[in-house]
């Protein structure tokens, strides 16, 4: 039997900005949880959302699709999305061209 790897979403909110830090595998099983967490923050008035992917160990096409849906939603709904790149290079971003089209941001290293 294949055991699912642990996945965690840590959320922080400060006034109208929020952050979701994802830990583990972003895949068909976990993508809906992330989308639900993001929509929950937006429904509470968050206008600037950062999704931190630094602790993601794997991403599949459904995880990538969910990030694209969030990015499209930000454009259409008038809020800001920023993605922090995974620590390990993820070929799914390069192969699909998402590297160039998703709103990746640089985050200064913690002091």
Biotite code that builds the C-alpha atoms (Angstrom):
import biotite.structure as struc

atoms = struc.array([
    struc.Atom([0.000, 0.000, 0.000], chain_id="A", res_id=1, res_name="UNK", atom_name="CA", element="C"),
    struc.Atom([1.318, 3.432, -0.919], chain_id="A", res_id=2, res_name="UNK", atom_name="CA", element="C"),
    struc.Atom([1.251, 5.869, 1.953], chain_id="A", res_id=3, res_name="UNK", atom_name="CA", element="C"),
    struc.Atom([0.502, 9.484, 1.179], chain_id="A", res_id=4, res_name="UNK", atom_name="CA", element="C"),
    struc.Atom([3.301, 11.817, 2.087], chain_id="A", res_id=5, res_name="UNK", atom_name="CA", element="C"),
    struc.Atom([2.477, 14.418, 4.726], chain_id="A", res_id=6, res_name="UNK", atom_name="CA", element="C"),
    struc.Atom([1.271, 17.772, 3.445], chain_id="A", res_id=7, res_name="UNK", atom_name="CA", element="C"),
    struc.Atom([0.841, 20.933, 5.430], chain_id="A", res_id=8, res_name="UNK", atom_name="CA", element="C"),
    struc.Atom([-0.452, 24.429, 4.744], chain_id="A", res_id=9, res_name="UNK", atom_name="CA", element="C"),
    struc.Atom([0.680, 27.155, 7.120], chain_id="A", res_id=10, res_name="UNK", atom_name="CA", element="C"),
    struc.Atom([-1.269, 30.381, 6.827], chain_id="A", res_id=11, res_name="UNK", atom_name="CA", element="C"),
    struc.Atom([-0.500, 33.870, 8.080], chain_id="A", res_id=12, res_name="UNK", atom_name="CA", element="C"),
    struc.Atom([-2.596, 36.986, 7.734], chain_id="A", res_id=13, res_name="UNK", atom_name="CA", element="C"),
    struc.Atom([-1.734, 40.614, 8.317], chain_id="A", res_id=14, res_name="UNK", atom_name="CA", element="C"),
    struc.Atom([-4.477, 43.146, 7.511], chain_id="A", res_id=15, res_name="UNK", atom_name="CA", element="C"),
    struc.Atom([-5.183, 42.779, 3.780], chain_id="A", res_id=16, res_name="UNK", atom_name="CA", element="C"),
    struc.Atom([-2.208, 40.534, 2.974], chain_id="A", res_id=17, res_name="UNK", atom_name="CA", element="C"),
    struc.Atom([-1.841, 36.817, 3.501], chain_id="A", res_id=18, res_name="UNK", atom_name="CA", element="C"),
    struc.Atom([0.659, 34.016, 3.040], chain_id="A", res_id=19, res_name="UNK", atom_name="CA", element="C"),
    struc.Atom([0.219, 30.307, 2.477], chain_id="A", res_id=20, res_name="UNK", atom_name="CA", element="C"),
    struc.Atom([3.378, 28.269, 3.071], chain_id="A", res_id=21, res_name="UNK", atom_name="CA", element="C"),
    struc.Atom([3.106, 24.817, 1.488], chain_id="A", res_id=22, res_name="UNK", atom_name="CA", element="C"),
    struc.Atom([5.085, 21.856, 2.783], chain_id="A", res_id=23, res_name="UNK", atom_name="CA", element="C"),
    struc.Atom([5.263, 18.483, 1.034], chain_id="A", res_id=24, res_name="UNK", atom_name="CA", element="C"),
    struc.Atom([3.787, 17.352, -2.278], chain_id="A", res_id=25, res_name="UNK", atom_name="CA", element="C"),
    struc.Atom([1.453, 19.580, -4.279], chain_id="A", res_id=26, res_name="UNK", atom_name="CA", element="C"),
    struc.Atom([-0.591, 17.118, -6.291], chain_id="A", res_id=27, res_name="UNK", atom_name="CA", element="C"),
    struc.Atom([-4.086, 15.983, -7.205], chain_id="A", res_id=28, res_name="UNK", atom_name="CA", element="C"),
    struc.Atom([-4.823, 15.130, -3.560], chain_id="A", res_id=29, res_name="UNK", atom_name="CA", element="C"),
    struc.Atom([-3.545, 18.381, -2.019], chain_id="A", res_id=30, res_name="UNK", atom_name="CA", element="C"),
    struc.Atom([-4.274, 21.031, -4.669], chain_id="A", res_id=31, res_name="UNK", atom_name="CA", element="C"),
    struc.Atom([-7.944, 21.396, -3.652], chain_id="A", res_id=32, res_name="UNK", atom_name="CA", element="C"),
    struc.Atom([-6.856, 22.094, -0.061], chain_id="A", res_id=33, res_name="UNK", atom_name="CA", element="C"),
    struc.Atom([-4.580, 24.907, -1.234], chain_id="A", res_id=34, res_name="UNK", atom_name="CA", element="C"),
    struc.Atom([-7.245, 26.412, -3.473], chain_id="A", res_id=35, res_name="UNK", atom_name="CA", element="C"),
    struc.Atom([-9.758, 26.260, -0.616], chain_id="A", res_id=36, res_name="UNK", atom_name="CA", element="C"),
    struc.Atom([-7.290, 27.930, 1.785], chain_id="A", res_id=37, res_name="UNK", atom_name="CA", element="C"),
    struc.Atom([-6.582, 30.677, -0.766], chain_id="A", res_id=38, res_name="UNK", atom_name="CA", element="C"),
    struc.Atom([-10.285, 31.290, -1.444], chain_id="A", res_id=39, res_name="UNK", atom_name="CA", element="C"),
    struc.Atom([-10.924, 31.394, 2.302], chain_id="A", res_id=40, res_name="UNK", atom_name="CA", element="C"),
    struc.Atom([-8.329, 34.136, 2.773], chain_id="A", res_id=41, res_name="UNK", atom_name="CA", element="C"),
    struc.Atom([-9.687, 36.110, -0.160], chain_id="A", res_id=42, res_name="UNK", atom_name="CA", element="C"),
    struc.Atom([-13.228, 35.877, 1.205], chain_id="A", res_id=43, res_name="UNK", atom_name="CA", element="C"),
    struc.Atom([-11.917, 37.410, 4.459], chain_id="A", res_id=44, res_name="UNK", atom_name="CA", element="C"),
    struc.Atom([-10.620, 40.483, 2.623], chain_id="A", res_id=45, res_name="UNK", atom_name="CA", element="C"),
    struc.Atom([-7.050, 39.546, 1.693], chain_id="A", res_id=46, res_name="UNK", atom_name="CA", element="C"),
    struc.Atom([-6.046, 41.517, -1.426], chain_id="A", res_id=47, res_name="UNK", atom_name="CA", element="C"),
    struc.Atom([-2.407, 40.416, -1.651], chain_id="A", res_id=48, res_name="UNK", atom_name="CA", element="C"),
    struc.Atom([-1.652, 36.706, -1.372], chain_id="A", res_id=49, res_name="UNK", atom_name="CA", element="C"),
    struc.Atom([1.794, 35.102, -1.347], chain_id="A", res_id=50, res_name="UNK", atom_name="CA", element="C"),
    struc.Atom([2.103, 31.353, -1.856], chain_id="A", res_id=51, res_name="UNK", atom_name="CA", element="C"),
    struc.Atom([5.458, 30.106, -0.580], chain_id="A", res_id=52, res_name="UNK", atom_name="CA", element="C"),
    struc.Atom([6.566, 27.005, -2.503], chain_id="A", res_id=53, res_name="UNK", atom_name="CA", element="C"),
    struc.Atom([10.068, 26.732, -0.970], chain_id="A", res_id=54, res_name="UNK", atom_name="CA", element="C"),
    struc.Atom([9.206, 23.573, 0.980], chain_id="A", res_id=55, res_name="UNK", atom_name="CA", element="C"),
    struc.Atom([7.381, 21.798, -1.841], chain_id="A", res_id=56, res_name="UNK", atom_name="CA", element="C"),
    struc.Atom([9.101, 18.497, -2.682], chain_id="A", res_id=57, res_name="UNK", atom_name="CA", element="C"),
    struc.Atom([6.994, 17.598, -5.732], chain_id="A", res_id=58, res_name="UNK", atom_name="CA", element="C"),
    struc.Atom([4.384, 19.185, -7.958], chain_id="A", res_id=59, res_name="UNK", atom_name="CA", element="C"),
    struc.Atom([2.242, 17.463, -10.559], chain_id="A", res_id=60, res_name="UNK", atom_name="CA", element="C"),
    struc.Atom([0.098, 18.859, -13.360], chain_id="A", res_id=61, res_name="UNK", atom_name="CA", element="C"),
    struc.Atom([-2.921, 19.361, -11.088], chain_id="A", res_id=62, res_name="UNK", atom_name="CA", element="C"),
    struc.Atom([-0.773, 21.434, -8.691], chain_id="A", res_id=63, res_name="UNK", atom_name="CA", element="C"),
    struc.Atom([0.482, 23.502, -11.598], chain_id="A", res_id=64, res_name="UNK", atom_name="CA", element="C"),
    struc.Atom([-3.054, 23.937, -12.923], chain_id="A", res_id=65, res_name="UNK", atom_name="CA", element="C"),
    struc.Atom([-4.255, 25.147, -9.506], chain_id="A", res_id=66, res_name="UNK", atom_name="CA", element="C"),
    struc.Atom([-1.483, 27.806, -9.462], chain_id="A", res_id=67, res_name="UNK", atom_name="CA", element="C"),
    struc.Atom([-2.511, 28.922, -12.962], chain_id="A", res_id=68, res_name="UNK", atom_name="CA", element="C"),
    struc.Atom([-6.181, 29.117, -11.875], chain_id="A", res_id=69, res_name="UNK", atom_name="CA", element="C"),
    struc.Atom([-5.184, 31.274, -8.878], chain_id="A", res_id=70, res_name="UNK", atom_name="CA", element="C"),
    struc.Atom([-3.078, 33.517, -11.121], chain_id="A", res_id=71, res_name="UNK", atom_name="CA", element="C"),
    struc.Atom([-5.928, 33.930, -13.621], chain_id="A", res_id=72, res_name="UNK", atom_name="CA", element="C"),
    struc.Atom([-8.344, 34.618, -10.753], chain_id="A", res_id=73, res_name="UNK", atom_name="CA", element="C"),
    struc.Atom([-6.064, 37.344, -9.391], chain_id="A", res_id=74, res_name="UNK", atom_name="CA", element="C"),
    struc.Atom([-6.021, 39.053, -12.769], chain_id="A", res_id=75, res_name="UNK", atom_name="CA", element="C"),
    struc.Atom([-9.781, 38.825, -13.254], chain_id="A", res_id=76, res_name="UNK", atom_name="CA", element="C"),
    struc.Atom([-10.783, 39.611, -9.647], chain_id="A", res_id=77, res_name="UNK", atom_name="CA", element="C"),
    struc.Atom([-8.325, 42.446, -8.967], chain_id="A", res_id=78, res_name="UNK", atom_name="CA", element="C"),
    struc.Atom([-6.121, 40.993, -6.225], chain_id="A", res_id=79, res_name="UNK", atom_name="CA", element="C"),
    struc.Atom([-2.384, 40.310, -6.245], chain_id="A", res_id=80, res_name="UNK", atom_name="CA", element="C"),
    struc.Atom([-0.752, 36.876, -6.257], chain_id="A", res_id=81, res_name="UNK", atom_name="CA", element="C"),
    struc.Atom([2.940, 36.293, -5.655], chain_id="A", res_id=82, res_name="UNK", atom_name="CA", element="C"),
    struc.Atom([4.629, 32.889, -5.788], chain_id="A", res_id=83, res_name="UNK", atom_name="CA", element="C"),
    struc.Atom([7.942, 32.129, -4.095], chain_id="A", res_id=84, res_name="UNK", atom_name="CA", element="C"),
    struc.Atom([9.885, 29.543, -6.116], chain_id="A", res_id=85, res_name="UNK", atom_name="CA", element="C"),
    struc.Atom([10.517, 26.058, -4.745], chain_id="A", res_id=86, res_name="UNK", atom_name="CA", element="C"),
    struc.Atom([13.967, 25.514, -3.219], chain_id="A", res_id=87, res_name="UNK", atom_name="CA", element="C"),
    struc.Atom([14.595, 22.668, -5.647], chain_id="A", res_id=88, res_name="UNK", atom_name="CA", element="C"),
    struc.Atom([14.137, 23.481, -9.335], chain_id="A", res_id=89, res_name="UNK", atom_name="CA", element="C"),
    struc.Atom([10.903, 21.931, -10.569], chain_id="A", res_id=90, res_name="UNK", atom_name="CA", element="C"),
    struc.Atom([11.073, 20.941, -14.223], chain_id="A", res_id=91, res_name="UNK", atom_name="CA", element="C"),
    struc.Atom([7.276, 21.164, -14.572], chain_id="A", res_id=92, res_name="UNK", atom_name="CA", element="C"),
    struc.Atom([7.620, 24.974, -14.499], chain_id="A", res_id=93, res_name="UNK", atom_name="CA", element="C"),
    struc.Atom([10.321, 25.055, -17.190], chain_id="A", res_id=94, res_name="UNK", atom_name="CA", element="C"),
    struc.Atom([8.796, 22.391, -19.451], chain_id="A", res_id=95, res_name="UNK", atom_name="CA", element="C"),
    struc.Atom([5.392, 24.076, -19.525], chain_id="A", res_id=96, res_name="UNK", atom_name="CA", element="C"),
    struc.Atom([6.638, 27.660, -19.776], chain_id="A", res_id=97, res_name="UNK", atom_name="CA", element="C"),
    struc.Atom([4.935, 28.487, -16.477], chain_id="A", res_id=98, res_name="UNK", atom_name="CA", element="C"),
    struc.Atom([8.285, 29.967, -15.355], chain_id="A", res_id=99, res_name="UNK", atom_name="CA", element="C"),
    struc.Atom([7.599, 32.892, -17.647], chain_id="A", res_id=100, res_name="UNK", atom_name="CA", element="C"),
    struc.Atom([3.873, 33.227, -17.049], chain_id="A", res_id=101, res_name="UNK", atom_name="CA", element="C"),
    struc.Atom([3.285, 32.766, -13.327], chain_id="A", res_id=102, res_name="UNK", atom_name="CA", element="C"),
    struc.Atom([3.856, 35.707, -10.938], chain_id="A", res_id=103, res_name="UNK", atom_name="CA", element="C"),
    struc.Atom([7.053, 34.502, -9.254], chain_id="A", res_id=104, res_name="UNK", atom_name="CA", element="C"),
    struc.Atom([8.580, 36.968, -6.787], chain_id="A", res_id=105, res_name="UNK", atom_name="CA", element="C"),
    struc.Atom([11.887, 37.087, -4.975], chain_id="A", res_id=106, res_name="UNK", atom_name="CA", element="C"),
    struc.Atom([11.744, 36.958, -1.202], chain_id="A", res_id=107, res_name="UNK", atom_name="CA", element="C"),
    struc.Atom([14.696, 38.301, 0.765], chain_id="A", res_id=108, res_name="UNK", atom_name="CA", element="C"),
    struc.Atom([16.399, 35.662, 2.906], chain_id="A", res_id=109, res_name="UNK", atom_name="CA", element="C"),
    struc.Atom([15.460, 35.728, 6.562], chain_id="A", res_id=110, res_name="UNK", atom_name="CA", element="C"),
    struc.Atom([18.027, 37.551, 8.677], chain_id="A", res_id=111, res_name="UNK", atom_name="CA", element="C"),
])
